[in-house]
Amino acid sequence: SIVVFTCELLNTTQVFNSATCPLSQSVLLSLIQQLSVDLGEKTEVKHAYLHEALVNMDPDNPTTKVHIKTVMGQLEQSLKKYIQANPNSKMTRNMKILAMAAGSHMQH
């Protein structure tokens, strides 16, 4: 996908390395939704961007409030699927941490 291709061109510090995240909440939500589709492909790139996107979510933002439960629910399902399919992968532990973060965001 073009989203993953773009993510591969830029490392996360180029995108997220500032005091305030340059991406809007809508873009972060879209990024999470797009990257969570197939975590078995380009797993490390997707993990890095999902991690940064989750860290930069603002649960008090009106746009975020409307969509966060749906997007985090989809992410959590994708992460669980990845974890079940790849129990011995070096990325599984990292994906479990993302799943906990997604679950935490769903409680807002």
C-alpha positions as a printed Julia matrix, in Angstrom:
108×3 Matrix{Float64}:
   0.0     0.0    0.0
   1.08    3.58  -0.53
   0.84    4.28   3.21
   3.39    1.58   4.06
   5.61    2.67   1.17
   5.6     6.24   2.52
   6.32    5.0    6.05
   9.31    3.05   4.73
  10.71    6.21   3.12
  10.65    8.17   6.38
  11.79    6.95   9.74
   9.57    7.69  12.71
  11.89   10.36  14.12
  11.5    12.37  10.9
   7.73   12.34  11.39
   7.26   12.4   15.15
  10.41   14.04  16.53
   8.95   17.32  17.75
   7.34   18.61  20.94
   3.91   18.46  19.33
   2.89   15.85  16.81
   2.67   17.4   13.32
  -0.06   14.93  12.3
  -3.68   15.71  13.1
  -5.74   13.27  15.13
  -7.69   12.35  11.99
  -4.45   11.47  10.2
  -3.23    9.44  13.19
  -6.5     7.52  13.33
  -6.33    6.86   9.58
  -2.71    5.78   9.86
  -3.56    3.31  12.63
  -6.48    1.96  10.63
  -4.42    1.56   7.44
  -1.36    0.03   9.1
  -3.34   -2.49  11.14
  -4.79   -4.24   8.06
  -2.09   -6.92   7.6
   0.49   -6.94  10.37
   2.25   -9.96   8.89
   3.67   -7.77   6.1
   6.31   -5.12   6.86
   5.76   -5.84  10.55
   8.64   -3.8   11.96
   7.78   -0.65   9.99
   4.12   -0.95  10.93
   4.97   -1.54  14.58
   7.18    1.57  14.75
   4.5     3.81  13.26
   1.65    2.25  15.25
   3.67    2.77  18.43
   4.24    6.46  17.68
   0.65    6.99  16.55
  -0.71    5.46  19.77
   1.64    7.58  21.89
   0.43   10.72  20.1
  -3.3    10.01  20.34
  -5.26   12.64  22.25
  -8.3    10.92  23.78
  -9.77   14.32  24.71
  -9.82   15.54  21.09
 -13.42   15.67  19.75
 -12.52   13.85  16.51
 -10.63   11.19  18.4
 -13.51   10.66  20.83
 -15.87    9.85  17.96
 -13.64    7.27  16.26
 -11.21    5.91  18.84
 -13.23    2.89  19.97
 -13.78    1.65  16.41
 -10.19    2.17  15.28
  -8.68    0.73  18.47
 -11.03   -2.24  18.29
  -9.86   -2.99  14.75
  -6.24   -2.58  15.79
  -6.68   -4.84  18.79
  -8.25   -7.56  16.62
  -5.4    -7.33  14.1
  -2.82   -7.49  16.87
  -4.47  -10.55  18.44
  -4.55  -12.24  15.04
  -0.85  -11.51  14.52
   0.07  -12.73  18.02
  -1.85  -16.0   17.57
  -0.33  -16.62  14.13
   3.23  -15.74  15.2
   3.72  -16.93  18.79
   7.5   -17.26  18.39
   8.16  -14.1   16.4
  10.57  -11.57  17.87
   7.85   -8.94  17.23
   5.13  -10.72  19.23
   6.16   -9.19  22.56
   6.09   -5.7   21.0
   2.68   -6.39  19.48
   1.35   -7.48  22.88
   2.4    -4.11  24.29
   0.59   -2.33  21.44
  -2.51   -4.44  22.15
  -2.43   -3.3   25.78
  -2.1     0.33  24.66
  -4.99   -0.07  22.21
  -7.12   -1.63  24.95
  -6.26    1.24  27.27
  -7.33    3.8   24.65
 -10.66    1.99  24.23
 -11.52    2.67  27.87
 -11.62    6.44  27.34
